[in-house]
Amino acid sequence: MLSIATIDTSTAAPKYAKERCEDKCGNVWIPYPFGIGSNCSVNEWYTVDCNSSTPYLRALNHLEVLGVDIENQTVTVNTPKISDCSQTDSIDLGRSPFFYSKLQNKFVFEGCGNAVMMEHGSLITGCSTTCGNDSVSHTNNCLGIGCCQTTLPHHLKSYHTNLTSLETLGDSACRHALLVDKASYSEGRFSVANDNSYVPVSLLWTLSDSDSEKLSCCSYSLSRIKVDMGNGNSMDSWKCIYNVFAESKGNPYLGDGCHCK
C-alpha cells in the first residue's frame, strides 16, 4: 500500500475535506482541493469517485488515486505500463491541470538496449544498458546492467518512448521504459518488468487564478508559483505556502483546516 502523507490523529482530528464532504476513500485520504463527489472539489478535474473503497479521478481517464501529497502538491495515480510489446505512449494530460512531476518521478528503462523519451518529437532524456546472457536486473541495482534510470528536465503533459534492442544478443523479451514514482521504485515495491499492468506515477497539480478564489489558506500564505514547462517556458499556479512561524497541522487549503500542534 502506497503511503503518501502521514496523518497525525494524536489530538483533535484536523479537517481535510470541505464541510459535509468525506475526506477518505478506503485507506486513501482525499484532501481539498480534491473532493469525493460533486461540489466537494475546487473544480471538476479534482473530483474523486469512491467505488468499492477505491478512489478514482473522474475526469482524468478514471485513474486510480494512490495518495495525495499536500506539501509537494502531487497526486500519485496508477497508470498503464508502457513497453515495446504493448503501449508506447503515455496518457496525455492535455488540458487538465496536471503534469508529470519532474521532482517526484524518474525515467526507468528495464531491458537490453537504449531508451529515449520524446516530447512533441524532440528528445528530452534517455539512458542505455549493457547486457549479457546472464544479466539480471534488480530495482535496487539499476546502474546500467539490464536497467538504467534518469531524471526529467521539466514537467510534462505527455511523452513517447523509443526503445532500441541490442540485436547482437538476439533479445526478444519485452523492454519497459516509463516514468515511475521515485519512492515506490526506490523502495523496491515493484519492477516495471513484472506482471503488473499498472505502475504508480506522481502528477503535479496546479491551480488557476479562478481556483485561487476558492482557497482560504489557514496559517499559510497563498503564493503564486512558477511551473517549469521546458524551453524557457513556465506557467503560473497557486500554492498555500507554509508559514515557518506557525505550528499547525491539517489541510492548509481550507480556512478551518489547520489545528495547532
Secondary structure, 3 states (H helix, E strand, C coil): CCCCCCCCCCCCCCCCCCCCCCCEECCEECCCCCEECCCCCCCHHHEEEEECCEEEECCCCCEEEEEEECCCCEEEEEEECCECCCCCECCCCCCCCEEECCCCEEEEEECCEEEEEEECCEEEEEEECECCCCCCCCHHHCCCECEEEECCCCCECCCEEEEEECHHHCCCCCCEEEEEEHHHHHCCCCCCCCCCCEEEEEEEECCCHHHHCCCCCCCEEEEEEEEEEECCEEEEEEEEEECCCCCEEECCCCCCCEEEC
